[in-house]
């Protein structure tokens, strides 16, 4: 058994489909900064899951909230990355 933050699971699923081509940088650091900012603005939503079990009960509202926070975080990070390489 393990604890799973459903918001985090949804966030990384949506990030995999998200385009960062309009960003100055597409590095792993910037992607993780986007994830961190978005997750810090979302309430945690933990469930207990068996190892390998797919979390099925994801509300449409959670998906919308996650996408909204991802879009806001992407604007922040793309506008001002936290490193000098960009």
MARVEX-915450 format. One record per residue (C-alpha): residue number from 1; chain; x, y, z. Coordinates in Angstrom, 1 decimal. Layout:
N
n NUM | chain A | xx X | yy Y | zz Z
...
//
This chain:
86
n 1 | chain A | xx 0.0 | yy 0.0 | zz 0.0
n 2 | chain A | xx 1.1 | yy 3.5 | zz -0.6
n 3 | chain A | xx -0.1 | yy 7.1 | zz -0.4
n 4 | chain A | xx -0.7 | yy 8.8 | zz -3.8
n 5 | chain A | xx -1.3 | yy 12.5 | zz -4.2
n 6 | chain A | xx -3.9 | yy 12.5 | zz -7.0
n 7 | chain A | xx -3.2 | yy 16.1 | zz -7.8
n 8 | chain A | xx 0.5 | yy 15.3 | zz -8.4
n 9 | chain A | xx -0.4 | yy 12.3 | zz -10.6
n 10 | chain A | xx -2.8 | yy 14.4 | zz -12.7
n 11 | chain A | xx -0.3 | yy 17.3 | zz -12.9
n 12 | chain A | xx 2.6 | yy 15.1 | zz -14.3
n 13 | chain A | xx 0.2 | yy 13.4 | zz -16.7
n 14 | chain A | xx -0.9 | yy 16.8 | zz -18.1
n 15 | chain A | xx 2.7 | yy 18.1 | zz -18.1
n 16 | chain A | xx 3.7 | yy 15.2 | zz -20.4
n 17 | chain A | xx 1.2 | yy 16.6 | zz -23.0
n 18 | chain A | xx 2.1 | yy 20.3 | zz -22.4
n 19 | chain A | xx 4.1 | yy 22.2 | zz -24.9
n 20 | chain A | xx 6.9 | yy 24.4 | zz -23.6
n 21 | chain A | xx 8.0 | yy 25.5 | zz -27.1
n 22 | chain A | xx 7.1 | yy 29.1 | zz -26.3
n 23 | chain A | xx 9.4 | yy 29.1 | zz -23.3
n 24 | chain A | xx 13.0 | yy 30.4 | zz -23.4
n 25 | chain A | xx 14.1 | yy 27.1 | zz -21.9
n 26 | chain A | xx 12.8 | yy 23.6 | zz -22.0
n 27 | chain A | xx 15.2 | yy 22.0 | zz -19.4
n 28 | chain A | xx 14.4 | yy 19.6 | zz -16.6
n 29 | chain A | xx 14.9 | yy 22.4 | zz -14.0
n 30 | chain A | xx 12.3 | yy 24.7 | zz -15.6
n 31 | chain A | xx 9.8 | yy 21.8 | zz -15.9
n 32 | chain A | xx 10.3 | yy 20.9 | zz -12.2
n 33 | chain A | xx 9.9 | yy 24.6 | zz -11.3
n 34 | chain A | xx 6.6 | yy 24.7 | zz -13.2
n 35 | chain A | xx 5.5 | yy 21.5 | zz -11.3
n 36 | chain A | xx 6.5 | yy 22.8 | zz -7.9
n 37 | chain A | xx 4.8 | yy 26.2 | zz -8.3
n 38 | chain A | xx 1.6 | yy 24.5 | zz -9.6
n 39 | chain A | xx 1.5 | yy 21.9 | zz -6.8
n 40 | chain A | xx 2.1 | yy 24.5 | zz -4.2
n 41 | chain A | xx -1.1 | yy 26.3 | zz -5.3
n 42 | chain A | xx -3.2 | yy 23.1 | zz -5.4
n 43 | chain A | xx -4.7 | yy 21.4 | zz -2.3
n 44 | chain A | xx -3.2 | yy 17.9 | zz -1.8
n 45 | chain A | xx -5.6 | yy 15.1 | zz -2.6
n 46 | chain A | xx -4.2 | yy 11.8 | zz -1.2
n 47 | chain A | xx -5.6 | yy 8.4 | zz -1.6
n 48 | chain A | xx -4.4 | yy 5.0 | zz -0.5
n 49 | chain A | xx -3.4 | yy 2.7 | zz -3.4
n 50 | chain A | xx -1.9 | yy -0.7 | zz -3.8
n 51 | chain A | xx 1.4 | yy -0.7 | zz -5.6
n 52 | chain A | xx 0.9 | yy -0.4 | zz -9.3
n 53 | chain A | xx -2.8 | yy 0.4 | zz -9.1
n 54 | chain A | xx -4.0 | yy 3.2 | zz -11.4
n 55 | chain A | xx -5.9 | yy 5.9 | zz -9.6
n 56 | chain A | xx -9.3 | yy 6.1 | zz -11.4
n 57 | chain A | xx -11.4 | yy 8.5 | zz -9.5
n 58 | chain A | xx -10.2 | yy 11.9 | zz -10.8
n 59 | chain A | xx -12.8 | yy 14.6 | zz -10.9
n 60 | chain A | xx -13.1 | yy 16.9 | zz -13.9
n 61 | chain A | xx -12.8 | yy 19.8 | zz -11.6
n 62 | chain A | xx -9.4 | yy 18.6 | zz -10.4
n 63 | chain A | xx -8.2 | yy 18.3 | zz -14.0
n 64 | chain A | xx -9.4 | yy 21.9 | zz -14.7
n 65 | chain A | xx -7.7 | yy 23.2 | zz -11.5
n 66 | chain A | xx -4.5 | yy 21.5 | zz -12.3
n 67 | chain A | xx -4.4 | yy 22.8 | zz -15.9
n 68 | chain A | xx -5.1 | yy 26.4 | zz -14.6
n 69 | chain A | xx -2.2 | yy 26.2 | zz -12.1
n 70 | chain A | xx 0.1 | yy 24.7 | zz -14.8
n 71 | chain A | xx -0.7 | yy 27.5 | zz -17.2
n 72 | chain A | xx 0.0 | yy 30.2 | zz -14.5
n 73 | chain A | xx 3.2 | yy 28.5 | zz -13.4
n 74 | chain A | xx 4.4 | yy 28.1 | zz -16.9
n 75 | chain A | xx 4.0 | yy 31.8 | zz -17.5
n 76 | chain A | xx 6.0 | yy 32.6 | zz -14.4
n 77 | chain A | xx 8.8 | yy 30.2 | zz -15.2
n 78 | chain A | xx 9.0 | yy 30.9 | zz -18.9
n 79 | chain A | xx 9.0 | yy 34.6 | zz -18.2
n 80 | chain A | xx 11.9 | yy 34.4 | zz -15.7
n 81 | chain A | xx 13.7 | yy 31.1 | zz -15.4
n 82 | chain A | xx 15.6 | yy 30.4 | zz -12.2
n 83 | chain A | xx 19.0 | yy 29.9 | zz -13.8
n 84 | chain A | xx 21.4 | yy 31.8 | zz -16.0
n 85 | chain A | xx 21.6 | yy 29.2 | zz -18.8
n 86 | chain A | xx 18.5 | yy 30.6 | zz -20.7
//
